[in-house]
């Protein structure tokens, strides 16, 4: 079996039954309160793509929501697939449990939730709940710029096949609400898409260039033939919806409409983009040429895998190479970190300049240190306050020491023996020095070695 996703409705299986298929992962939704094991859903997903398809919601009986990743499947947006089973309106189970109300309420809320941002697909056994003479699709849902100018009997929905309902039934009210919601969603999406189209000079030039590439000679001949046939039949055949001439008019109008639409919206003018400086990516210091080479190799293999996503051997090889690349980057980082630490330990005492240079390589932030913005006056006040704080009651602060120095030390008396000893020369011929004398006085005062005082005049 080559299918990637397989959906089964009315499995008639209970929650105790295990459904399995080789190479597939099975998600089931069974009716827990059904003794006869009626209804039920089962979705089989191929294991190779299991990570790209997620089961979003499985909370209500007979309805399952799956999400298909846009990047893996090459879509413009994520696709939300609703796989459901709707029991017939006249069945005993529907009449007894009123399950259609719960199911349609759930479906209405989910369509309103997912339909605004993503694409939606409804699959399964829906069991028409619509009256025979009513349509179950949106009429005239065509992307045609000339839709307002077409004849009233223009058959835009001729490709749709009408439903064949054997048992007459009335339209379910919940179906009408859901149909109106779907029409509003489609209308809003079309309106939003039209708002994105910017009619400017560049687009007008593109339209003129594209319209000149078309050959209108065949269209003109068809129009002339239709006009001639119309004049010959005196417009009586236009009232007949099966008239060959009317069908020819519809086909010609459709061709002209398609040509104008393609000329206007196919091959849009390329936007120049915003001019600005390209952000420079700073490479890590340990990221060398070997890492860059392996990164490019992994990137090239990943592109090949996108082209052949079912190649299991290539997928395993890509995963292995990516793992080796991550190991190489981590190894380079460890070696770089150890080298920096060794340089710091070696240069701490030998070369201070190299020491601080190695420290700067560890900075993760290239901005300047905010502490460098502190003024010298702030530093002065900070250290002044710091030095005047008493750390121990046994020591006096600077202010008290200065007061003692001014009042006591400079006016302190000196003994006669100390004066004579300082005036005499020592055995090496050194003479008296006033600075040494003052230093000696300060030391003596601190130690308390002052004898008989004499006056000192400076």
Residue pairs with C-beta under 8 A, 6 or more apart in sequence:
1 21
3 46
4 45
4 46
4 49
5 43
5 44
5 45
5 46
5 53
5 66
6 21
6 24
6 43
6 44
7 41
7 42
7 43
7 44
7 83
7 123
7 124
8 41
8 42
8 43
8 44
9 40
9 41
9 83
9 85
9 124
9 125
10 38
10 39
10 40
10 85
10 125
11 19
11 28
11 30
11 39
11 40
11 41
11 42
12 37
12 38
12 39
12 40
13 19
13 28
13 30
13 37
13 40
13 42
14 30
14 34
14 37
15 28
15 30
15 32
17 30
17 37
19 26
19 28
19 42
19 44
20 26
21 44
23 46
23 47
24 44
24 45
24 46
24 47
25 44
25 45
25 46
25 47
25 50
26 42
26 43
26 44
26 45
27 42
27 43
27 45
27 55
27 58
27 64
28 40
28 41
28 42
28 43
29 40
29 41
29 42
29 58
29 61
29 62
29 63
29 64
30 37
30 39
30 40
30 41
30 61
31 37
31 38
31 39
31 40
31 61
31 62
32 61
34 93
38 93
39 61
39 62
39 85
39 87
39 93
40 62
40 85
41 62
41 63
41 64
41 83
41 84
41 85
41 124
43 55
43 64
43 66
43 83
45 53
48 309
48 310
48 312
48 315
49 72
49 309
52 68
52 69
52 72
52 73
53 66
53 67
53 68
53 69
54 66
54 67
55 64
55 65
55 66
56 65
56 66
56 67
56 80
57 63
57 64
57 65
57 110
58 64
58 65
60 102
60 103
60 106
61 99
61 103
62 84
62 85
62 86
62 87
62 99
62 103
63 82
63 83
63 84
63 85
63 103
63 106
63 107
64 82
64 83
64 84
65 80
65 81
65 82
65 83
65 110
65 114
66 80
66 81
66 82
66 83
67 78
67 79
67 80
67 81
68 75
68 78
68 79
68 80
68 81
69 78
70 76
70 77
70 78
70 79
72 309
73 79
75 119
76 119
77 117
77 118
77 119
78 118
78 119
79 118
79 119
79 120
79 121
80 114
80 118
80 119
80 120
80 121
81 120
81 121
81 123
82 107
82 110
82 120
82 121
82 122
82 123
82 124
83 123
83 124
84 103
84 107
84 122
84 123
84 124
84 126
85 124
85 125
86 100
86 103
86 124
86 125
86 126
86 127
86 129
87 93
87 94
87 99
87 100
87 127
88 94
88 127
89 100
89 127
89 129
89 169
89 172
90 167
90 169
93 99
94 100
100 129
100 172
100 174
101 174
104 172
104 174
104 175
104 177
104 178
105 174
107 178
108 174
108 177
108 178
108 181
111 120
111 178
111 181
111 182
111 185
112 181
112 185
114 120
115 182
115 185
116 185
116 188
128 136
128 163
128 165
129 169
129 171
129 172
129 174
129 175
130 136
130 163
130 165
130 171
130 172
130 175
131 169
131 170
131 171
132 163
132 165
132 168
132 169
134 171
135 162
136 163
136 175
136 179
137 157
137 160
138 179
138 182
138 183
138 186
139 156
139 157
140 147
140 156
140 157
141 156
141 157
141 186
142 156
143 190
143 261
144 150
144 156
144 254
144 257
144 261
145 257
145 260
145 261
145 264
146 253
146 256
146 257
146 260
147 156
150 156
150 250
150 253
151 249
151 250
151 253
153 241
153 246
154 250
154 253
155 250
197 265
202 269
203 264
203 268
203 269
205 269
206 267
206 268
206 269
207 263
207 264
210 262
210 263
210 264
210 266
210 267
211 259
211 260
211 263
214 259
214 263
219 252
219 255
219 256
219 259
222 248
222 252
223 252
226 245
226 248
226 249
226 252
229 245
229 248
230 238
230 245
233 245
237 243
237 245
237 246
238 245
238 246
240 246
284 333
285 336
285 361
286 329
286 332
286 333
286 335
286 336
287 329
287 332
288 332
290 328
290 332
291 325
291 328
291 329
291 332
294 321
294 324
294 325
294 328
295 325
297 321
298 318
298 321
298 322
298 325
301 314
301 317
301 318
301 321
302 318
304 314
305 311
305 314
305 315
305 318
308 314
309 315
340 358
340 361
340 362
343 354
343 358
344 355
344 358
344 359
347 354
347 355
347 358
348 355
387 397
387 398
388 397
388 398
388 399
389 397
390 397
396 404
408 445
409 441
409 442
409 445
410 458
411 456
412 441
412 445
412 450
412 453
412 456
413 450
413 452
413 453
413 454
413 455
413 456
414 441
414 450
414 453
414 454
414 455
414 456
415 450
415 451
415 452
415 453
415 454
416 452
416 454
417 451
418 451
419 454
422 432
422 436
422 437
422 440
423 432
425 431
444 450
